[in-house]
Amino acid sequence: MNTNNTRVYRMSFASVYPHYLTKAEKKGRTKAEVDEVISWLTGYDAKTLQQHIDHKTDFETFFAQAQLNPNASKITGVICGYRIEDIEEKLMREIRYLDKLIDELAKGKAMEKILRK
């Protein structure tokens, strides 16, 4: 595990969540849509998601406690210059899944396509 990844894993989900909201809302999407995407990926309901935000859970714990959607592996493409399906570290790949979903939301993609239905 490289030290840059370790730094990302220790970041609190709560510190990044407002950036997800801002990115989506600037493009006319809603907090509810952001939360729906996060819930689809992680299996968290609204209450559990809020608890992770309130407790400033780090990404490592956030994903360790998640029930990742069985269709998450269908999330492919490039995010932050990396091809998601080529990322070997499981946790980094899961974080990039979330980044990619938020990115697709902000780009106006239909929710059923984002949720790989």
Secondary structure, 3 states (H helix, E strand, C coil): CCHHHHHHHHCEHHHHHHHHHHHHHHCCCCHHHHHHHHHHHHCCCHHHHHHHHHCCCEHHHHHHCCCCCHHHHHCCCEECCEEHHHCCCHHHHHHHHHHHHHHHHHCCCCHHHHCCC
